[in-house]
């Protein structure tokens, strides 16, 4: 054995003996000492922060409208259907008229041009 390992073994034996003596004594802490230690520990702890009530933001008009209709997806579908109805009703594309005529839905074959153009609005008088 080397000299360093012998010293480590001697130190370990000394510690083992010291711990064995401490276990054998079985000294319990005095109640007043424990009370002082706990009081000091409680004094050192930070105070609990108060909890603020959560801020409830009022939903916007559009959010309330979408919720009344059944959600954002329903509102988007309703808007899309409305715009498609306006486009098909005013613009009257020829394939739609041909399809409606083939089902017998055309009103006597007359077509009203509701959006003839804006050339008359540009004319200088």
Buried (B, 14 or more C-beta within 10 A) or exposed (E): EEEEEEEEEEEEEEEEEEEEEEEEEEEEEEEEEEEEEEEEEEEEEEEEEEEEEEEEEEEEEEEEEBEEBEEEEEBEEEEEEEEEEEEEEEEBEEEEBEEBEEEEEBEEEEEEEEEEEEEEEEEEE
